[in-house]
């Protein structure tokens, strides 16, 4: 069987893009990965209209990317926050790879705005293809460093 014989209807990339192919999906995930949980905070960070954000959060919850979790501030009504699901966390390396690809090929000539650092070693984290049994960083072991104080050279 040749690669060109594989039916597009059975393409994992096409199926994945049906769920995460929207710009809004990826930027909402970026925010959620960085600790944004509440509707108002998503709206403030993203500058998106409430109706667009409501629609996107509802769709991402239905697709299993976000979990809607109730909370209540003292004296307030019950509200909900949105947390990345395990399914979403499986996309974390993809989002990191897109970010680093954008830094490398679409940046404004300045250093990348953020760097990911392994908290255990203090070394920069990069998205890469590695053998199945190679050690990797868990998202909980990564911190975001804002600013250009770190230079990461592209692979040779």
N, C-alpha and C positions, 0 to 999 in steps of 0.2 A: 504494500500500500504506500502511496506517495502522499506527501503533505497536502498537495493540491486536491487529493481525493477526499479530504476531511470536509464534511458538510458544515457550513456556517451555522446551521441550526444546532449543531452539537459543539459549538465553540465556547469554551469557558470564558474567554475574554469578552465575547459579545454578551453573554449572560451576566457577567460581572458589571459591564458598563451599563446594562439596563438598570442596575441598582445604584451604582456609584458614579455614573457618567455625568452627572450634573455638577457644575461649578459649586452650587450652593451646598450640595451634599458634602463635598470635600472640605469646604471652608468651615462648615458647621462641625464636621469631625475634627478638624484642626483645633477649633475652639474647645470642644469637649475633651480632647486629649490633653489640653493645657489647663483643665480645671474649670472651665465655664460650665455652669449647670442650669442656671435659671433663665427663663424667657427674657426678662429685662436685660440681663447681662449679655446674652446672645445678641439681642437687638442693639444694644449700645456698642458692642465690639464690632458688629458687622455692618451697622448702619442700614439695615434692611427694614422694609415695612412690616408691620405686625402680621398682615395677611399672608405675605410671602413666607415669613418665618414660621407661622402657624402651620401652613401647608407643608413646608419642608420637614418640620419636626414630627408632624403626624405621619408623613410618608416614611421617614427614617425609623420611626417607632414600629410602624406596620412591617417594614422590611427587616426588623430585628437588629438594626444598628444601634438604636438608642433604647434605653429602658426608662420608662416614665415612673418616677418614684415620688410618692406624696411626702410633703413636709408641712409644718405649720409653725409660723412665728408666734410668739406669745401675743394673744389678743387678736390674731388675724384668722382668716378663713384658711382652710386647707388649700394648698397649692401643689404644684408638681415641679420637679426638676428632672433634667435629662442626663443620664449617665451612659457612657459608652458601654455597649455589651461586649461579651467575649468575641462575638462576630466582628464588631467594630475594631477591637484591639488587634484582631488578626490582620486588619488593614493598615495598622500603624507603620509597618515597614514600607508599604506602598506609598503612604503619605509622606514619609521621610524621604523616600527615593524621589518623589515628584518635587519636593521642596529643594533637595540638593541638586537635582537636574536643572530646576529653574534658576537656582543660584549660579550654577556654572554657565548656563547657556542663555539665560534671559535677564541676568542681573544688570544693574545700572552702571557697572564698572567699579563700584565700591565693594567693600567686603560684605558678605552675607549679613542680613540683619540679625539672625540668631544662629547659634551653634548648639548642637546636642553634645552633652558631656556625660560620660560614664562616671557616676558618683563613686564607684569603687576604685577605679584606676586613675581618674582625673583626665583620661584621654578622650579626644573627640570620637564621636560615634558617626559611622557612615553606613549608608544602605549599601549592601553588597550581596552577591551570590556566594554562598559558602557551602561546603559539603554538609550533608544532612546531620552529621553528628558533631559538627563544629560548635564550640561555645558561642552563645549570642548574649546580648544584653536584654534583660527584661525591661519593658517600658518603665516599671517602677524604679529601675536603676539608672534612669536617664534624667538629667536636669537640663533645662534650657538656659543658655547663657546669651543674654541680649548684648549686642554691640559687636564691634569689629576688632576686639582685642585678640582674636585668635585667627590664625591663617592656616587653612587646610589646602595643601597642594593637591591638584588632581593626580590620579594614578598615572604612571608613565606607561 
